[in-house]
Amino acid sequence: MQTLNVLDNRFSPFNTYSTLRTDAHVAGTFTNTVFDKRQILAFMTQLQTTLDIDKLLNIFAVEAARYVDFSGLYFKSQSVNKTLPGSRKAKKERRFDLTITDDFIGTLSYGINSPISLTNYKVLQQLHLCLLHPLRNAIAYHAAMQLAMQDALTGLGNRRYFDEQLKRSMHNANRHHSLVGLVLGDLDKFKAINDAYGHVTGDLVLREFANVLRQCTRNSDSIFRFGGDEFAIIVENADETALAIIENRINLALTTNVLLSKYQLGCSIGTTFMNRVDNEMSFFERADEILYRSKMQAAAHLSVV
């Protein structure tokens, strides 16, 4: 895979009054197109209308498609990994490193089926220059939003993020006629651990349990901590056994994980699938009721023991 550096050049040809005539790929044929300063300004104005990375890449892709025949567009940075919707596998991949001076923004990769001409390659570099600052701003905004939606102790999503993601997941499930499941967990004996060993140990246990949840779920599942010792997992595109599998994995991990088994940590779990008449409240309340019954059973068992 070839890597090409795009440098921040304040003396870009797009900053002059000259016009750049290049080949544009239109409807399967190449025609001459004038790319003048007004077009550049219009393009840059479009790029500055959003801080959403997906929308930004889509705006960019529409313009880039005039000059490059690509079937896929991919952006990757340290914190972001995006694929343009509709991207398909191509014969080759051409990758560009996007940088502003010494500040590395990320890599932009094109899936291409035919070579990029030297003229169009130069135009593409100039388009990247237009993208650099809007993209860096969008990444910074994305990072700030992630922090606002994140539990500081465990790195999991917080309750605010859960509410948004649950609504989005239910909408997608209704739209695509797929299953979405909800797993609620409430730690047993956690208060006793805090009281006996202190909050430093309690925080260590919470972080380790969060890691266990990551190991027990798929990358596509969303995990949250509500605060205290309450956790939730949203399972999209699930099958009928998915929730049972996750519950069994969690229970097994509680007995095999060195740290959690040392403190005899337990977890009451409530699981349910969304039905077509659910709203966010009814879906959550049903899982919460099942969790409550599970917790009462656990408490009854402990009292007998």
C-alpha positions in Angstrom: 0.0 0.0 0.0 1.5 3.3 -1.0 1.5 6.2 1.4 1.5 9.8 0.1 1.8 12.9 2.4 -0.5 15.9 2.0 1.1 19.0 3.4 -0.5 22.1 4.6 0.4 24.6 1.9 -0.9 28.1 2.3 0.2 28.9 -1.2 -2.1 26.3 -2.8 -3.1 27.0 -6.4 -6.6 27.3 -5.1 -5.6 30.5 -3.3 -4.9 32.2 -6.6 -7.2 33.6 -9.2 -6.0 31.1 -11.8 -8.3 28.3 -13.0 -7.4 24.7 -13.0 -8.5 22.6 -15.9 -8.6 18.9 -15.3 -10.2 15.6 -16.3 -13.4 14.7 -14.5 -14.9 11.3 -14.6 -18.6 11.7 -15.6 -21.0 8.9 -16.4 -18.2 6.6 -17.4 -16.3 9.1 -19.7 -13.7 11.7 -19.0 -14.5 15.3 -19.9 -12.7 18.6 -19.4 -14.0 20.5 -16.4 -13.0 24.0 -15.2 -12.4 24.1 -11.4 -12.3 27.9 -10.6 -12.1 29.9 -7.4 -15.8 30.1 -7.0 -16.1 26.3 -7.1 -13.4 26.0 -4.5 -15.0 28.6 -2.2 -18.4 26.9 -2.6 -16.8 23.5 -1.8 -15.0 24.9 1.3 -18.2 26.5 2.4 -20.0 23.2 2.2 -17.3 21.5 4.2 -17.7 24.1 7.0 -21.4 23.5 7.4 -21.1 20.5 9.6 -19.0 19.0 12.5 -20.4 15.5 11.8 -17.6 13.4 10.4 -19.9 11.2 8.4 -21.6 14.2 6.7 -18.3 15.8 6.1 -16.8 12.8 4.4 -20.0 12.5 2.3 -19.7 16.1 1.1 -16.1 15.5 0.3 -16.8 12.2 -1.6 -19.3 13.9 -3.9 -16.7 16.3 -5.0 -13.8 13.8 -5.2 -15.9 11.5 -7.3 -15.7 14.0 -10.1 -12.0 13.4 -10.4 -11.4 9.8 -9.1 -13.2 6.6 -10.0 -13.4 5.0 -6.5 -15.8 2.4 -5.1 -14.9 2.9 -1.4 -13.7 5.7 0.8 -12.3 5.1 4.3 -10.9 7.5 7.0 -9.0 6.4 10.0 -7.4 8.4 12.8 -6.3 7.5 16.4 -9.8 8.0 17.7 -12.0 7.6 14.6 -12.6 4.9 12.0 -15.2 5.7 9.3 -16.3 4.0 6.1 -18.4 5.9 3.6 -21.8 4.1 3.3 -22.0 2.0 0.1 -18.3 1.4 0.0 -17.3 -1.8 -1.9 -14.1 -3.7 -2.2 -11.9 -2.6 -5.1 -8.9 -3.9 -6.9 -6.5 -1.6 -5.2 -6.3 0.9 -2.4 -4.7 4.3 -2.5 -3.9 5.8 0.8 -3.2 9.4 1.7 -1.7 10.6 5.0 -3.4 13.9 6.0 -1.2 16.3 7.9 -1.2 19.9 9.0 2.4 20.8 9.3 3.6 18.2 11.8 0.1 17.4 13.1 -1.1 14.0 11.8 -4.9 14.1 11.2 -5.4 10.6 9.9 -5.4 8.5 6.7 -7.9 8.8 3.8 -8.0 5.7 1.6 -9.7 5.1 -1.7 -10.7 1.8 -3.1 -10.0 2.2 -6.8 -10.4 0.1 -9.9 -8.4 2.2 -12.3 -5.3 4.3 -12.0 -5.5 8.0 -11.0 -4.1 10.3 -13.7 -1.3 12.7 -12.7 -3.6 15.7 -13.3 -6.5 14.3 -11.2 -4.0 13.2 -8.5 -2.9 16.8 -8.2 -6.5 18.0 -8.0 -7.1 15.4 -5.3 -4.3 16.7 -3.2 -5.8 20.2 -3.4 -9.2 18.8 -2.3 -7.5 17.2 0.7 -6.1 20.6 1.6 -9.7 22.0 1.7 -10.7 19.1 3.9 -7.9 19.3 6.4 -9.1 22.0 8.8 -12.8 21.1 8.7 -11.9 17.5 9.4 -9.6 18.3 12.3 -12.4 20.4 13.8 -14.9 17.6 13.3 -12.5 15.1 15.0 -12.0 17.5 18.0 -15.8 17.9 18.3 -16.3 14.1 18.1 -13.7 13.7 20.9 -15.5 16.2 23.1 -18.9 14.6 22.5 -17.4 11.2 23.3 -16.1 12.5 26.6 -19.5 14.0 27.4 -21.1 10.6 26.8 -18.5 8.6 28.7 -18.3 7.3 32.2 -15.0 8.7 33.6 -14.1 5.7 35.7 -14.7 2.8 33.4 -14.6 4.4 29.9 -18.1 2.9 29.2 -21.0 5.0 27.9 -22.9 7.0 30.5 -26.7 7.2 31.1 -27.1 10.1 28.7 -25.4 8.1 25.9 -27.5 5.1 26.8 -30.8 7.0 26.4 -29.7 8.2 22.9 -28.3 4.9 21.8 -31.4 2.9 23.0 -33.7 5.2 20.9 -31.4 4.9 17.9 -31.1 1.1 18.2 -34.9 0.6 18.5 -35.5 2.8 15.4 -33.0 0.7 13.4 -34.5 -2.6 14.6 -38.0 -1.4 13.5 -36.6 -0.2 10.2 -34.7 -3.3 9.4 -37.0 -5.8 11.1 -34.1 -7.1 13.3 -33.8 -8.1 16.9 -32.4 -5.7 19.6 -31.8 -6.9 23.1 -31.2 -5.2 26.4 -29.1 -6.6 29.3 -29.3 -4.8 32.7 -26.8 -5.7 35.4 -26.7 -4.7 39.1 -23.6 -5.8 41.1 -24.3 -7.9 44.3 -22.1 -7.3 47.4 -20.5 -4.3 45.9 -21.3 -2.0 48.9 -19.8 -4.6 51.2 -16.6 -4.4 49.1 -16.5 -0.6 49.4 -17.2 -0.8 53.1 -14.6 -3.5 53.9 -11.8 -2.5 51.5 -12.3 1.1 50.6 -13.3 3.1 47.5 -9.9 2.6 45.8 -10.5 -1.2 45.8 -14.1 -0.6 44.8 -13.1 1.5 41.8 -10.6 -1.2 40.8 -13.4 -3.8 40.9 -15.7 -1.6 38.8 -13.0 -1.1 36.1 -12.3 -4.8 36.0 -16.0 -5.6 35.7 -16.2 -3.2 32.8 -13.4 -5.0 31.1 -15.2 -8.3 31.7 -18.3 -6.9 30.0 -16.2 -5.9 27.0 -14.8 -9.4 26.8 -18.3 -10.9 27.0 -19.8 -8.9 24.2 -19.2 -8.1 20.5 -17.6 -5.0 19.2 -21.0 -4.0 17.8 -22.7 -4.2 21.2 -22.9 -1.0 23.3 -22.0 -1.1 27.0 -22.9 1.5 29.6 -22.5 2.3 33.3 -25.3 4.3 34.9 -23.2 5.3 37.9 -22.7 3.3 41.1 -22.9 -0.4 40.3 -25.5 -0.5 37.6 -24.6 -1.5 34.0 -26.4 -2.0 30.7 -25.7 -3.6 27.3 -27.6 -2.9 24.1 -27.3 -5.8 21.7 -28.2 -4.9 18.1 -28.8 -7.4 15.2 -29.1 -10.1 17.8 -30.4 -13.7 17.4 -32.6 -15.4 20.0 -29.7 -16.9 21.9 -27.5 -13.7 22.1 -28.7 -12.5 25.5 -28.4 -15.9 27.1 -24.9 -16.3 25.8 -23.9 -12.9 27.2 -25.5 -13.7 30.6 -23.7 -17.0 30.8 -20.4 -15.4 29.9 -20.7 -12.8 32.6 -21.6 -15.4 35.2 -18.6 -17.6 34.2 -16.3 -14.6 34.3 -17.3 -13.7 37.8 -16.1 -17.1 39.0 -12.9 -17.3 36.9 -11.6 -13.7 36.9 -8.9 -13.5 39.5 -9.8 -10.1 41.0 -13.6 -10.4 40.9 -13.6 -14.0 42.3 -11.3 -12.8 45.1 -13.9 -10.4 46.3 -16.8 -12.8 45.5 -18.5 -10.3 43.4 -21.9 -11.2 42.0 -24.2 -9.7 39.4 -28.0 -9.9 39.1 -29.0 -9.7 35.4 -32.2 -8.9 33.6 -32.5 -9.5 29.9 -35.3 -8.9 27.3 -35.8 -8.3 23.6 -37.7 -5.4 22.2 -41.2 -6.1 20.9 -42.8 -4.0 18.1 -45.1 -2.1 20.5 -42.3 -1.0 22.8 -41.1 2.5 23.4 -37.9 3.3 25.2 -39.6 3.4 28.6 -41.5 0.1 28.3 -38.5 -1.7 26.9 -36.3 -0.5 29.7 -38.9 -1.1 32.4 -39.4 -4.7 31.4 -35.7 -5.4 31.6 -35.6 -3.6 34.9 -38.4 -5.7 36.3 -36.7 -8.9 35.3 -33.5 -7.6 36.9 -35.4 -6.8 40.1 -36.7 -10.4 40.3 -33.2 -11.7 39.7 -31.9 -9.5 42.5 -34.6 -10.6 44.9 -33.8 -14.3 44.2 -30.1 -13.6 44.8 -30.9 -12.0 48.1 -33.1 -14.8 49.1 -30.4 -17.3 48.3 -27.8 -15.4 50.3 -30.2 -15.3 53.3 -30.6 -19.0 53.2 -26.9 -19.6 52.9 
